[in-house]
């Protein structure tokens, strides 16, 4: 999966279970606990202040999945 697609899918996640499924889909499964932490960070990134400070979903995708 390319970075743009992954970032788009991560931005649209509604539940931790969806993130766990997405991680399995790309071949880098997360534990439920790790997915919970990442899901919280994704939600925090989706506000203007976070984006201005450089926190983005794309950055998280690179950190978490190496993409």
C-alpha positions as CSV (number, residue, x, y, z in Angstrom):
1,X,0.0,0.0,0.0
2,X,1.4,3.4,-0.9
3,X,1.8,6.2,1.6
4,X,-1.0,8.3,0.3
5,X,-3.5,5.5,0.5
6,X,-2.4,4.6,4.0
7,X,-2.6,8.1,5.3
8,X,-6.1,8.5,3.7
9,X,-7.3,5.3,5.4
10,X,-5.7,6.2,8.7
11,X,-7.4,9.6,8.6
12,X,-10.8,8.0,8.1
13,X,-10.6,5.4,10.9
14,X,-13.5,5.4,13.3
15,X,-12.5,2.6,15.7
16,X,-9.4,0.9,17.1
17,X,-10.6,-2.4,15.5
18,X,-10.4,-0.7,12.1
19,X,-6.8,0.3,12.8
20,X,-5.9,-3.3,13.9
21,X,-7.5,-4.6,10.7
22,X,-5.6,-2.0,8.6
23,X,-2.3,-2.9,10.2
24,X,-2.9,-6.6,9.3
25,X,-3.9,-5.6,5.8
26,X,-0.5,-3.9,5.2
27,X,1.4,-6.8,6.9
28,X,2.5,-5.0,10.0
29,X,0.0,-6.1,12.7
30,X,-0.4,-4.1,15.8
31,X,-1.4,-5.4,19.2
32,X,-4.7,-4.0,20.5
33,X,-2.8,-1.9,23.1
34,X,-0.4,-0.5,20.4
35,X,-3.4,0.2,18.1
36,X,-5.2,2.0,21.0
37,X,-2.2,4.3,21.6
38,X,-1.7,5.0,17.9
39,X,-5.4,5.7,17.4
40,X,-5.3,8.3,20.1
41,X,-2.3,9.9,18.4
42,X,-4.1,9.9,15.1
43,X,-7.1,11.6,16.6
44,X,-4.8,14.2,18.2
45,X,-3.2,14.9,14.9
46,X,-6.4,15.8,13.2
47,X,-6.6,19.3,14.6
48,X,-5.1,22.6,13.4
49,X,-2.8,23.1,16.3
50,X,-1.2,19.6,15.9
51,X,-0.7,20.1,12.2
52,X,0.9,23.5,12.8
53,X,3.4,21.9,15.2
54,X,4.3,19.3,12.6
55,X,2.3,16.4,13.9
56,X,0.5,14.8,11.0
57,X,-1.1,11.4,10.2
58,X,1.6,11.0,7.5
59,X,4.3,11.3,10.1
60,X,2.6,8.7,12.3
61,X,2.2,6.4,9.3
62,X,5.9,6.6,8.7
63,X,6.7,6.0,12.4
64,X,4.3,3.2,13.0
65,X,4.5,1.3,9.6
66,X,7.7,2.5,8.0
67,X,5.9,3.7,4.9
